[in-house]
Amino acid sequence: MSESQYQGPEPARRVFAWEFKDATYQERQGDEERSPKMLLFPTGEWANRVFVVGTLVDINDQSDTDDYISGELRDPTGHFSINAGQFQQDAQKELQRLETPQYVAVTGKARQFQGDAGTITTIRVEQVTAVPDAIYDRWVADTAIQTLRRLDTFDSPHNEAAEQAADIYGTDLEEYRDAAVEALEFVEDLLHEEGVEKESDQPDDDTEQSAQPTTEDLSDGAAPEDIEEAVSQVDSGQ
């Protein structure tokens, strides 16, 4: 297989709903029939697939008539539109089993269609599963940190994705920074509250137990101290 041929699925990127809905530019990168369609985030990142976690707030099951299920997922910044069609039968079955509202994790491809209000960006679901609230908190923290990193490197030399994003969307990106910072601070407060609750629930004995959630308690990603460091850096203007 030559290097120009299909190499498998693209990595799934993390993005908040606010930025995802603003991402209206998509192009096919490559000359092969199966070359991926890539969505350009306003903060300067290409994505074919995304990984998002949020509250599943609505499901519209049309599988009996149109072999299609759509839904709505909410994160701290807004809503994602998700759907599964005839070629996503496993995702359809899982969506039918899920109840609302509850936290779910979704991996899927970024897709666009033209609606009455213009270009609408959605997620075509590949995998979906219910998750505990700790996973949601972890995803919010990771996504906020990654968003801030994209913003911090936006003006770096040879950042071609950022240069193209600036041409298409402009360079007024403070709304994404503000949303990421607010999300980080929200998660930081939650982790501190969890720590207080765990400490108050400790038995009165000599056994010392950590009041801070560990990485194993949550998921792979930014540790609680990373969240605090990121918030302090933003607050100090770094």
N, C-alpha and C positions, 0 to 999 in steps of 0.2 A: 504494500500500500504506500503510495507516495505521500509526501508531507502535506500536499494540498487536499488530499482526500479526508473524508470524515474521520475524526479522531475520537469520537465519543461525546458524552454530554459535557457541557460547559459547567464550571463550578457555580454553585448557587450563591448569589450575593445577598447581603443583608441591607435593607433599606426601609425607612419609615414610610407610612402611607402618604404623608404630606408631600414628600419628594417624589414618590412613585407616581402619584396622580399628575404631577407636573412634568413627568418625563414623557414627552410626546414625539420624540424623534427616534425612529427605528430604521435600521438598514441591514441588509444581508451582507455579511463579511465573508468573502470568498466566492469563487466561481463555480464550485461544485453544487449539484442539485440539493444536497443536504447540508450545505453551509448554513450555519446558524444565523437567524435574525437576532441582531443585538440591539438592545434598548440603551440609550445614553441618558444617564442620570444628570441632572443639572449640576451636581457637585463633581462631575468629571470621572465617571466610572461606566464601563460598558458591562451589560448584563444580558445574558440570554435566559438564565434561570435565577429565581430568587428563593430565599428561605425567610419566611415571616412567621411570627407568633402573635396571636392576639385573641380577643374574645369573639367567638362565633356568635353573631347576633341575629342572623337571619338565614334561612334556607328555603329556596324555591324549587321544589321537586317537580320537574316536567318530564321525568324519565319515561312515564307511561305513554306519552304522546310524542314528545320531541327527542327522547333519549338524551336529555340534557338536565343538569342540575346547576343552579347558581346559588350564590350566597354572599354574605357580607361579613367581613372580619374587621374588628376595631383594635387599633393600637393607641398609644397616648397622643398621637398627632392627627388621627383621622381614620378613614375607612378604606379597606381594600375590597374590590369586587373580585370574587373567585368563581370559577365554573369548571365543570367536568362534562365532556361530551361523550359521544359513542365510543371513542377510542380510549377512554379513561374509565373503564368499567370498575376496576378496583377502587378508584377514588370515588366513584358514584356510590358504590355499596357502603363505603366507610362514611360518606356524608349522610347517607340515609340512616345510619345507626347513631349518629351524633345528635345530641340535644343542645338546645340553646337556652340560656347563654352558658358557654363554658370555654375555657382556654384550649386552643388547638394550635398545632404547628403545621405549616403548609410548605411544601416544596413544589414549585411549578414553574412553567415558562411564562415569560412576559408576552402578552398578546395585546393587539390594538384593534379597535373598530371605530367607525365613524358614527356618532350618535347625533341627536338633534342639537346637543350643546357643543359639538366638536369632537375631537379625538379623545377616546376613552381608553385608558390602559387597564388591563385586567390580568389576572393570574389564571392560567390553565393548569388545574391541579394535577400533579403527578402522584403525590403522597400527602395524606392528611391523617393526623392522629391527635387524640386528646392528650393534654399535658397538664402537670400540676402548676400552681401559680409560681413556684420557684423558677421553673423553666422560663416562664413569661418574663419574670424580673431579670433573669440572666440575659435573655434575648434583647430586652430593652437596653440594658447596660452595654452589651456588645455592639448593638447597632448604633447607639449614640456615640460610642468611642470611635467606631469606624467612620461614621459621618464626619466627626470632627477631624479625623486624620485626613480624609479626602479634602476637607476645606483647608487644612493647614498646608497641604502640598499643591493646592490648586494653581498657585502662581509659580510653581517650580519650573525650571527650564526643561524643555523637551517633554512636558506633560501634554501629549497630543490629544488625549481624551478631554482634558480640561480646556485646552484651546478651542476644540470643536464645540464643547458645551458652552463656552463663553460666547462664541459666534451665534449659537442657536438660542440660548436662553438668557444671555446677559451675565453680568458679574455681580449683581445684587443678590448675595447669598445669605444675608444675615438672618433671614427667616428660618433657614435650615439650621444655622448655628444655634439660634435661640431655642428652636424646638428640641435639638439634641441636648442642650444644657438643661432645659426644664425636665426632660425625660431622665437624665442622669441624676438630677437632684431628687426627683420623685422616687427613683429606685433606691438611692442612698438613704432616704428617709424610711423607706419600707424595711431595708436591711437593719437599720438601727432599731426600728420597732420590733422586728423579729428577735433581735438580740436581747432587748429588754424583756420580752415575753418569755424567752427561753431561760433567762436568768431568774425570773420570778418563779418559774416552774421547777427550779432545781430543788432536789431534796435537801433537807438539813443534815448533811453529813460532811465528812472530810473530803469527799470526792470532788475534784475540780472538773467542771465541764465548761467548754467554750460556749459563750453566748453568741458568738458570731457564726453565721452559716458558713460552712466550708464549701470548697469547690465540688467535693464529692456529693454534698447535699443538693447542689444545684445542677450544673452541667459544665462542660468544657467551655471556657471563655474567660472573660475578665473576672479576676477575683475581687472581693469587696474592697480591698485596699487600692486596687487599680481604679475603681470607681471614684473613691475619695480623692485620689491623686489627680484624676482627670478633672473633677469638679474644682479642686483648688487651683489647678493651672489655668482654667478658664476664668475663674474669679480674679486671679492676679494678672490676667492679660497675657499669659504666655501662649 
